[in-house]
Amino acid sequence: MSPRLPPSASVAETAGGDRLFAPAAARNLAPLCDLLADHAPRSGRALEIASGTGEHVIGFAKRLPGLTWQPSDIDTARRASINAYAAEAALPNIAPALPLDATQPGWAAEHGPFDLIMLANLLHLIPTEAVRCLTIEAAAALAPGGKLILYGPFKREGELTSPGDIRFDAELRAADPSIGYKDDLDMARWLSDAGLSPIDQIDMPANNLAFIAGKPSP
């Protein structure tokens, strides 16, 4: 069963044809592109989990043209939006959107290996058990030497650190008690438990965090 989300958790507007526009995606695209430019591999296969409207992957593919990008989403309308943006951009390094639920076991063996897996703004919207499954599968789906990059809002050592985060986390938990902000210490431990190292934590704009985790080479 999908988590119940408050209206503030997933805002997308129609933007003509199948395209959807998410104001939050537009706001954080530039910082995410800068993050990838600093930490992503220069070439290989890249999976974006939960690509949403598709605005991010277009920016990523432009900024890192040496990577072949595989967008994905569980939602049919979001996949249609991703494909519409990709068709408009006419970039050679974006594959058709994949119907993928990354919180379910087994997908790594079917779709990997990837040199980069990118995920933005999902983990606070799904239960802890789903986060742990996603982390394990993502680690398994990485090629040796590959990187997993996670971005979004997190607690810091058990604490919510801004009024906006306190309000949003409360809205999430009121809609579904199984979801809400995850703690940065837990996230680092789950990544380590999945066999990823080193694990770096980077402060991002708007009080977000990014985790950069690598899969060791044999």
C-alpha positions as MATLAB code, in Angstrom:
seq = 'MSPRLPPSASVAETAGGDRLFAPAAARNLAPLCDLLADHAPRSGRALEIASGTGEHVIGFAKRLPGLTWQPSDIDTARRASINAYAAEAALPNIAPALPLDATQPGWAAEHGPFDLIMLANLLHLIPTEAVRCLTIEAAAALAPGGKLILYGPFKREGELTSPGDIRFDAELRAADPSIGYKDDLDMARWLSDAGLSPIDQIDMPANNLAFIAGKPSP';
ca = [
       0.000    0.000    0.000;
       1.299    3.459   -0.890;
       1.798    5.928    1.964;
      -0.827    8.601    2.479;
       0.671   12.009    1.738;
      -0.489   15.511    2.670;
      -1.117   17.959   -0.201;
       2.147   19.760    0.613;
       4.228   16.655   -0.108;
       3.851   16.306   -3.857;
       2.937   19.454   -5.745;
       2.932   19.305   -9.556;
       1.092   21.482  -12.042;
       0.211   20.832  -15.670;
       2.658   22.425  -18.088;
       1.202   21.568  -21.479;
       0.739   18.179  -23.089;
       1.933   15.386  -20.795;
       4.457   17.643  -19.071;
       4.131   18.418  -15.367;
       5.898   21.218  -13.498;
       7.024   20.922   -9.868;
       8.122   24.229   -8.304;
      10.364   22.421   -5.802;
      12.144   20.570   -8.614;
      12.856   23.853  -10.368;
      14.245   25.369   -7.169;
      16.696   22.623   -6.323;
      17.856   21.653   -9.815;
      20.904   23.935   -9.902;
      22.277   22.800   -6.497;
      21.730   19.158   -7.471;
      23.535   19.649  -10.792;
      26.443   21.221   -8.911;
      26.444   18.289   -6.472;
      26.581   15.782   -9.320;
      29.287   17.739  -11.119;
      31.433   17.450   -7.983;
      30.735   13.821   -7.058;
      29.300   11.791   -9.971;
      31.379    9.673  -12.330;
      32.050   11.233  -15.716;
      30.751    8.287  -17.749;
      28.714    5.114  -17.512;
      25.091    4.288  -16.669;
      23.098    6.448  -14.262;
      19.739    5.573  -12.696;
      17.508    8.250  -11.228;
      15.036    6.711   -8.791;
      11.657    8.474   -8.490;
      12.304   10.942  -11.293;
       8.962   12.647  -10.734;
       8.062   15.204  -13.379;
      11.303   14.666  -15.311;
      12.689   18.180  -14.913;
      15.680   16.976  -12.901;
      16.886   14.311  -15.300;
      16.906   16.766  -18.200;
      19.182   19.069  -16.217;
      21.364   16.167  -15.112;
      21.750   14.861  -18.658;
      22.763   18.310  -19.920;
      25.269   18.862  -17.104;
      26.772   15.340  -17.279;
      26.556   14.343  -20.950;
      29.002   11.445  -20.512;
      26.441    9.523  -18.461;
      23.552    7.619  -20.024;
      20.569    8.439  -17.812;
      17.779    6.011  -16.945;
      14.861    7.893  -15.355;
      12.227    5.939  -13.446;
       8.991    6.392  -11.540;
       6.130    4.237  -10.281;
       3.474    6.706  -11.486;
       2.170    6.524  -15.058;
       1.493   10.264  -15.351;
       4.983   11.087  -14.062;
       6.579    8.719  -16.573;
       4.592   10.377  -19.353;
       5.868   13.759  -18.162;
       9.476   12.482  -18.063;
       9.200   11.163  -21.619;
       7.588   14.391  -22.840;
      10.420   16.506  -21.404;
      12.989   14.098  -22.854;
      11.395   14.251  -26.294;
      11.388   18.051  -26.158;
      15.036   18.194  -25.060;
      16.077   15.654  -27.739;
      19.152   14.628  -25.744;
      20.879   11.403  -26.842;
      21.706   10.257  -23.289;
      18.223    9.837  -21.751;
      16.455    6.464  -21.957;
      12.649    6.101  -21.821;
      11.278    6.244  -18.274;
      11.277    2.914  -16.467;
       8.307    1.759  -14.335;
      10.266    1.049  -11.157;
       9.240    0.788   -7.514;
      12.651    0.945   -5.840;
      11.155    0.096   -2.435;
      10.450   -3.487   -3.534;
      13.066   -6.259   -3.327;
      14.623   -7.798   -6.429;
      14.937   -4.886   -8.859;
      18.724   -4.630   -8.638;
      19.257   -7.992  -10.310;
      16.866   -7.058  -13.111;
      18.111   -3.559  -13.923;
      21.709   -3.126  -12.725;
      24.586   -2.543  -12.734;
      24.781    1.263  -12.640;
      27.779    3.526  -12.153;
      25.590    6.141  -10.448;
      22.230    6.007   -8.687;
      20.602    9.322   -7.819;
      17.582    9.867   -5.585;
      16.112   13.209   -4.511;
      13.280   13.964   -2.105;
      11.704   10.565   -1.543;
      12.969    9.080    1.720;
      10.840   11.270    4.008;
       7.753   10.158    2.051;
       8.142    6.396    2.614;
       8.334    4.156    5.708;
      11.627    3.150    7.304;
      11.293   -0.440    6.054;
      10.981    0.861    2.494;
      14.045    3.088    2.926;
      16.101    0.148    4.119;
      14.958   -2.063    1.230;
      15.687    0.717   -1.267;
      19.154    1.212    0.204;
      19.996   -2.494    0.054;
      18.746   -2.837   -3.518;
      20.520    0.343   -4.662;
      23.789   -0.911   -3.209;
      23.311   -4.219   -5.023;
      22.509   -2.383   -8.264;
      25.741   -0.376   -8.215;
      28.736   -1.482  -10.212;
      31.974   -1.798   -8.212;
      33.285    1.723   -7.747;
      29.815    3.185   -8.369;
      28.195    5.905   -6.293;
      24.816    6.339   -4.628;
      23.714    9.931   -4.030;
      20.720   10.612   -1.770;
      19.281   14.091   -1.268;
      16.486   15.480    0.841;
      15.423   16.699    4.295;
      16.692   14.792    7.324;
      16.774   15.066   11.082;
      20.195   15.897   12.532;
      21.096   13.569   15.405;
      17.407   13.082   16.167;
      16.434   16.748   15.955;
      14.432   18.769   13.425;
      16.457   21.918   12.922;
      14.143   24.521   11.368;
      10.516   25.659   11.825;
       9.717   24.615    8.266;
      11.072   21.113    8.853;
       9.126   20.780   12.114;
       5.915   21.795   10.342;
       6.415   19.576    7.282;
       7.405   16.515    9.310;
       4.286   16.969   11.442;
       2.125   17.190    8.314;
       3.664   13.988    6.959;
       3.178   12.051   10.197;
      -0.391   13.323   10.583;
      -1.220   11.980    7.116;
       0.589    8.671    7.698;
       2.389    7.838   10.980;
       4.721    5.435    9.156;
       6.455    8.211    7.172;
       8.359   11.392    8.021;
      11.926   12.646    8.244;
      14.643   10.035    8.712;
      17.645   10.704   10.944;
      21.066   11.377    9.443;
      22.775    8.953   11.844;
      20.347    6.183   10.908;
      20.833    6.897    7.208;
      24.606    6.662    7.486;
      24.279    3.369    9.372;
      21.854    1.908    6.806;
      24.228    2.811    3.972;
      27.098    1.163    5.841;
      24.963   -1.907    6.575;
      24.335   -2.188    2.823;
      28.084   -2.443    2.251;
      28.727    1.087    1.001;
      31.758    3.158    2.002;
      33.024    5.785    2.332;
      29.911    7.762    3.256;
      30.042   11.550    3.082;
      27.353   13.926    4.342;
      27.056   17.315    2.641;
      24.992   20.300    3.742;
      22.765   21.568    0.927;
      20.615   24.693    0.459;
      17.223   24.995    2.191;
      18.436   22.867    5.116;
      18.678   19.686    3.023;
      21.398   17.046    3.170;
      23.133   14.912    0.567;
      24.693   11.535    1.268;
      27.419   10.325   -1.082;
      28.144    6.608   -0.697;
      30.493    4.471   -2.750;
      30.525    0.774   -3.568;
      34.026   -0.567   -2.960;
      35.915   -2.042   -5.903;
      37.000   -5.659   -5.471;
];
